[in-house]
Amino acid sequence: MPTSFLDTVKVNTVRCKPNRSDYEMELPGVAVWMFVCFCASVAGYPNGKVREACTSMVPCHGGSPQLSPEHTITVNGTEFKPGDNIEVHLSGPDFEGFFIQARDAEHLDSPAVGSFVLADRRRSQLLTCGRTKNSAVSHTSKAKKEDIKVYWIAPGDAPKHVQFLATVVKKYRIFWVKIPGPIVSQPDVLSPTPPLHATSEAMSTSHPVSYISKPFSALSCGITKFCIRNPTNCDPGSASCFFLSFQQEESSVLIEMSGPSEGYLAFAFSHDQWMGGDDAYLCVNEDHRVHVSTALLKERSHPLLDSENAVEDVSWRLADGVLQCSFRRNIHLPAYTGRFNLDTSYYIFLADGEASEGGLIYKHGRQPLVTKGLYNVTGLPQDIGGSRAPSLIKAHGALMFVAWITTVSIGVIVARFFKPVWSHSFLLGKELWFQVHRMLMLTTVMLTSISFVLPFVYRGGWSHRCKVVTMFLGMDLPALDLPDPWDTYAMIGFVAWHVGTDVLLEIHSYCLIRKVEVIEDDRVQILQSLTSAEAEGHLFKQIVLTIYVCGNIVFLVAFLIAINQMRLGHNIISILIHSFLLCINARMLLENMMGTVVVFVSKRPVTAPDGRRCPGCSVSVRGLGRLKP
């Protein structure tokens, strides 16, 4: 995995596009699944383990190194013999990261020479470059430091002249590469003439940058431009539109990208829909200036920014929370490794995220936009959209919502409170409440089983990182791309709705059990049975069930619309209408099955213990009955 001299902590690494493990429900603060586009060649660790930089000594932070070193390297001697120790001292203004090596002074591109011994293990650590153990020294953290002291041990096969080199990182984008140090030589060997000095391997390749005066236009989309817009057909000048366009001009392509971001925007070309081997481009807001960089993605490692930029005619604009950048690159770039030819079809990814003031970019807050197919941006101009959620993951979420918001919750309510209500009604030889409960639970098992399999079909195999999570955490699945924080509030509302209905029915059942009706007439007392009292609540329970089912359908339809990326505000009336019609149909079906519940009152004469009737005495008896259709 590529490594760099200094980077942010692990949770700040960002990926340039979704990968196969993204669906695995890595959650905020716990773990989640997507698009970054920056160079974090240290894999997100500021601990100085930068072995991949052993050869070039160049930190992959993007941009170009500074040309005038502020730091110096000193030694306590100019001659050495095999086995000698030489004190090496790096000092200068505050710096965060460093990397020190000794090399053959006459061949500075050769491997590191000799090994080091530490003087302060808290601030420095040994690294192995190539086959030589402990042949380099780097920082252990990004804490500020002004000087570092180490000891170099001359090997038995040392070259005649050895020069010490250091790379120093002051801030993320402020660094010096291969700062030349003193040359030490073996006895009776003439010093190299002229003295050799290290030179920067990544000289500035900046191009003139201009300022964009107005928002991009979508008028030429599908005519002379290949455009990607999200939402579909949105205006690039709006504060909610993500826009990416490609316009061929002879042997080059003009690229425009804009979107609501104050951190960074990035896109990448890919041969498939998974992370790895991709050609990425980033526009990063660094201290209120936008820098354009190219990067290469290697499997699941973090994007590796190029030290040399392959783009020209860079322009940018930051206004009203919208970041815009445009640049030009040639269709064919044979001199640049990792840059794809633009006359071939690719999947295209578009992502956004936050960036620090120093230009460090962080993990995108949501799923990146991915085209649904392969497209050639220099071919026939088109105006397309994209999806932030794969179809299989949408199906997974929809089935889970149907199972756990509708069928299982209604099945539990029916089993707990409707045994006495439907105890004398039968369906296929079984009590109605039991058949309804069993049907709903079997449906839940079937939907959950299908939904469980879909993410593995999407990924193409079993995931060792699969976790069991609650529905609250599952809603934060990045590939599902539910609107945040709406999804959390909606689920809290559903839980409150379910618990409230459950509590209401519990209280109602308790009140019926406690209810005793005493009817007194002279010496006659009639104690109404608990069964009769329970029967009086049947109508109330059925009304509550009907309202509860209607509420569940409202929540379900709202979540399904959110999964389908429709706008809730424009569809709330449709939700209510459809839910109302479903509730009416459910209520009519219930009445047809059970009959209409009616309350009847009758008067019965009172008979004394000896069999004589009391003239003019009677008692009212109330009860429930059903009128079958």
Secondary structure, DSSP 8 states (H G I E B T S, - for coil): ----S----GGG---BS--TTGGGT-BTTTB---B--S--TTTT--S---GGGTTT----SSS---SS---EEEES-SB--TT-EEEEEEEEEEESEEEEEEEETT-TTS-B-SEEEES-TTTEEEEEETTEEEEEEEESS---EEEEEEEEE--TT--SEEEEEEEEEEETTEEEEEEEEEEEE-TT----SS------SS------EEE--S----TTBTTTBEEEEESTT--TTSTT-EEEEEEEETTEEEEEEEEE-SSEEEEEEESSSSSSSEEEEEEEEETTEEEEEEEEE-TTS--EE-SS---EEEEEEEETTEEEEEEEEES--TTSTT---TTS-BEEEEEEE-B-TTS-B---SS--EE-SS-B-TTSS--EE--BSS-HHHHHHHHHHHIIIIIIHHHHHHHHHH-TTTSTT-EETTEEHHHHHHHHHHHHHHHHHHHHHHHHHHHHTS--TT-----HHHHTT-TTT---TTHHHHHHHHHHHHHHHHHHHHHHHHHHHHH---EEEETTEEEE--HHHHHHHTHHHHHHHHHHHHHHHHHHHHHHHHHHTT--HHHHHHHHHHHHHHHHHHHHHHHHHHH-EEEEEEEEEEEE-TTS-EEEEEEEEEEEEEEE--
